[in-house]
Amino acid sequence: MPMKTEIVRIDPVNPEREKIDYCGAVIRYGGLVAFPTETVYGLGANAFDAGGVRKIFEAKGRPADNPLIVHVSDYAMAELACRPDDGEQHRLFYSLGAEFWPGPLTMIVKKSALIPDNVTCGLPTCGIRMPSNVIARRLIEAAGVPVAAPSANASGKPSPTRFSHVFDDMNGKIDVIIDGGPCAVGVESTVLNLDCPVPTVLRPGAVTRGDIARVAGDCLEFDWKVPGDRVERPQSPGMKYRHYAPKGTLTVFSGTADEIRERITAELKSAKAAGKRTAVLATDAEICYYNDADAVFTLGAENDGRAHAGALFDALRRCDGTGAELIFAGEFPAEDIDDAVMNRMFRAAGGRIVPARDRGDGPA
């Protein structure tokens, strides 16, 4: 039976103390609160409470082997949740934290005994993040405990960057949804594994591999085009399953701008002849070419990766609102924050990145 979900509107610039304290108490005593961060909206529970954490998996329909990220408000709280190994892991944790926290970087280190196994899905490591969003930070402070929080969406759907996205997925399933305005970054945090010989990005985000290498001296990146079914035991969210997916079938085309435009135009004509509803995700300069689409959504200027990140999930959800059965997009160079954008598009498309020059036998 659906529960009654309370909506709490909080000023994103000057959060009201009494509202923050109330929502923090809900988390502290075992409830679920959806809240904005600078990346996407999170679904938070007391990270020390296995029962509260279990409710996250139930509300989202989340696979039981997909670990959660623990959010903290300061280093003292981080030190309760994790135990970086002495030596290089310890040094990197604090030097990277000094550079990128508060902010959209999650670091995987050894977990403390206070973190229940269902937070990490039985792994000895834990992802730790200190968000910069003022509502998120003050909420965690008010809760007085680290907050385990994946994105506040139904598992597999595009991540929520606006209150309306969370309401659509979580109303009737959780205790409280905070309406704190849109999220600034628009894609989830970078996840960096420090529990390995060389720091390795497991999920790209706004803090890039190059950013990390400037502090750490070296940094690798997991090949996110590896099919998810080949990842036996993910250390990070976003590695194993089809994520971020709209209801329609998304296909991403690679190639030159002309090749992509020609291919999408051909696909739209074929889809129209077959009576299929379509949508296209394109840059500002390209949207004018797709008049045969039922809907076209811009991801921003061609070379503006931050705009692409900020627009992607909202655009995918708007595709759902049009009833689009087939959704087409062009590939961006996987550089800087567009590496994160392409990672999300790859997962949302179920791996369908198709050369635009190869027309095949018909629509993708």
N, C-alpha and C positions, 0 to 999 in steps of 0.2 A: 504494500500500500504506500503511495507517495507520501513523503513527509512535507511539512510546511517549511518552505525556505524563506528566511527573512532577508530582505534587501536593505542594506545600509549604505547610504550615499555619503562619501567622505571627500572633503575638499583635497584635491591632489597637491595643492601648494601649502596649505595650512591645515593639516588634518586635525579634526576635532578630538581632543584628548578623551572625552568620555566615550565616544564611539569606538576609538581605537582600543581603549581599555576593555570595553565590553567584548569586542571581537577577539581580543587576546585571551580573555577568560574562557570563551567558547573553545578555543584551541587547547588551552592548558588543561581543561577538564574533559577532553576526549571528543570534542566536536570537530566538524570540518568547516573551514572558511575558505572561500575563493577570494583571492586578493590580487591587485595589480603588482607587477614588477616592471622594471625597465624593459624586459625582454617580452614575455607574454604573461597572461594571468596564470597564477598558480593555485593549486588546490591543497591547502595546508592542514596538517595534523601535527599533534605533539610527537616529535621524533623519538621521544623516550617511551611512548605508549603504544605497545604492539596492537592493542585493540583499536585505537584511533587510526593507526596506520592501515590496518585491515579494511577499515571503512573506505579509504581512498581507492583501494583495488576494487572494492564492490561497487562504488559509485561510478567509477570510470569504465568498469568492465576490463580492467587492465590485466594482461598476462602476469602470472605469479612469478615469472623469472625476469621481469623487467625492473631493474633497481630504481630507487628514488634518489633525488638529490636533497641534501639537508641544508637548509638556509639558516644563517646565523646573523646576529646583529653586531657582533664584535669578536675580537680574538679570544677573549675569555670564554665565550660560548662555544667557539670553534674548538677550543682545547678540551671541552667536555665531550665533544662529539667525535673527535678524531685524535689519533696518536701518530703523527708523522715519524717515520724511522729516524733515528739519529744519523747525522751525516748529510749526504747530498739531498735526500728527500726533505729533510727538515729545513735545510738552507733554501731550497727552491720554493718550498711552501711559503716561507715568510718573505723572501725577496720578490716573488711574483705577487703575493698579496699586497706588498707595499706599493707595487706599481699599478695593479689592476683592481684592487678592492677599495671601496665598494664598487661593484660593477659586474658585467656579464661574463665572468670566468668561474667555472667550477673546477676544482682540483680534486683528483682521486688520490687518497692516501689511506693508510691503515685506519680502521675504525676503532672507536673505543668500545669497551664492554657495555657502556650505557645504551648503545644503539641496538635495538632489537634486530634479529636476523631478517625479519620480513621487510625492513627498510632496504637492506642490501641484497635481498634474495639469497641469503646464505653466504655471500662473498665476505672475505676478511677486510675488504676495502670499502670506503664510503666517499661519495662525491660531496664536497663542501662548497658552499657559495655564500657570499655576503652581498646581497642586492643593494643597488644604489637608490632605487625608488623610495621616496620618503615614507609613503604609506606602508610599504613592505617592511622597512627597517623598524619603524615605530610599532608596527603590529608584532613583530618578533620580540622586540624589547618588552612590550606589554604582556605577551604570552609568558615570558620568563624562561622559555625553553627553546631549543633548536626546533625548527619547523620543517618536517618532511613534506615536500611539495613537488609533484609533477605538474604538467600543464593542466588547466581546469577545463578539459574537454572530454567528451566520450572517446574512449581509446580508438585510435586510428583516424579520427577526424582532424581537419585542420586545427591547429592550435589557436586559442582565443587571444585576440589582441584588443578586444573591446568588451565592455560589460554585456552587450547584447549577445555576443557569441557564448559567453558563459551561461547566461540565462537560458538560451536555447538548449544547451546540453545538460545543465546541472539543476535547473529548477525542479524541486520536488525530490531531490536526491541527497542534498546536503543541508547543513544548518543555516549558513549565512553566505550570501554573495555580496561582496563590497563593490559598489560602483565608484571607481576611482579614476575614471577617464581612460583614454586610449594609452596603449603601451608605446614607448618611444622607439625601441629597437625593432621589434616585430618578429624576430626569430629567437629561439631559445639560446641559452648561454653556450659558449665554447666549453667543451668538456676535455680537460687535460689530464692524462694519466701520469702521475708521478711515481707510481709503484712499479717501475720498470727501469731498465738500464738507461734509456734516453727518454726524456719527456715526449709524450706522444698524444697528439690531438685525436680523440676518438669521435668527437662531433664538432664540426666547425661552427663558429659563431662570430660575433662582432669583434672579439679579441682574436686576431688572426695568428696563424702559425709564425709569420714574420714578426709580429709584435712580441710573441713569446720568446722567439729565438734571440731577440735583442737583449733580453734579460737573462735567459737561461743559457745562452751560448750555443745551444743546439736544440732542435725540435723536429720530430717526425710527425707524420699524419697517417692515420688509418685510411686505407683505400675504401672509401665509402661506396664505391660502385660494386664492391663484393656483394653478391646476393645475400639477403638476410638469412636464408635458410642454411647458409654455410657458417653462420656465427652461432656456435653451440651455447655459449654462456656469456651474454653481453655484460660488460663492466659499466656500460653507460646506456641511458635511454637513447633511442634513435638509431641503434645499430642493427637490430635483428628483424623487426617487423615492418610491414607496410604502415607508414605513418602519414599524417597530415593530408589524408586523401579526401577529395570531394566525392559526392555521390556518382557523378559522371566519370567517364574514363578519360584520364589525362594522358596525352602524348606530347613529348617534348622533342622538337626537331633540332638537329645540329647541322651546321654548315655556314655558308656566307649569308648575309642579310637577304640578298636576292634569292638564293636557293630556298631559304626558309619561307620567305614571302610567297614564292611560287608554289611551294608544297602545301602550305596551309590553305592558300586560295583554292588549289585543286581539291583538297580534302573537304573544304566547305561546300564546294559545288556537288561533290559526290554525296555528302551527307544530306544536303538539301534535297537532292533527287530521291534519296532513300527515306525522306520524311523524318530525319533525325534532328533534334534540337542541338544547337552548337553554341559554344562560347570560345573566345580567344583571349589569351593574356598577352599583351604586347606593350612595347614602349610608347611614349607619347608620339614619337615620329612615325610609328608603324600602324597605329590604330585606324588610320584613314583608309587602309588598303583592304579592310575586312568587312565590306558591306554585306556580304552574303551570310555573315554570322548572325545568330539571333541575339547575341550579346557580346560586347567587347569591353574588356577592363584594362585600364592602364596600370603598369607597374612603375611608371615614372620615366625620367629621361634615360637615354641609352646608357650612359656611363655613370649613372648615379646608383651605386650598389646599395647605399643606405635607403634610398627610396624604394628600391626593389624589395629589400628586406621588410620595410615597413608596410608595403602594400600587399605582399604575397598572400598571407593567410586570409585577409579580409576579402581579397579577390576570389580566392577559391570558395569561400563561403557564399559569396554573392553569385557565383556560378550555380551553386545548389539552389539559390532562390529563383533562378531563371528556369530551373528544370533541365539544364543542359545535360544531354546524354554523352556528348563527345566534346572534349575541351582540348584546345591546341595551344602550344606556346613554343617560342624559340629559345634555344640555349644561350646562356650568358657565358663568357669566359670565366672559369672557376678560379677567380683571383680575388684576393682581399675578402670583403664581406660577401661578394658574389659566390665565393666558394660555399658559404653557408646556404645561400639562396639556391644554388644548384643541388646541394645535398638534399634540401627539403623537397625540391621539385622531383628529384630522382625517386625519393621515397614515395611521394604523393602519386607519382606515375607508375609505381610498381616496377621501376627499372626501365620503363619505355622511353629511352632516349634513342631516337631513330635518325639515321642520316637522311637529310632532306632530299638528296639527289636520288635515292633509291625509292621510286614510287611504288614498287611492289605491284600487287594485283588490285589494289583498291584502297579504301580508307583504312587508316591504322586502327 
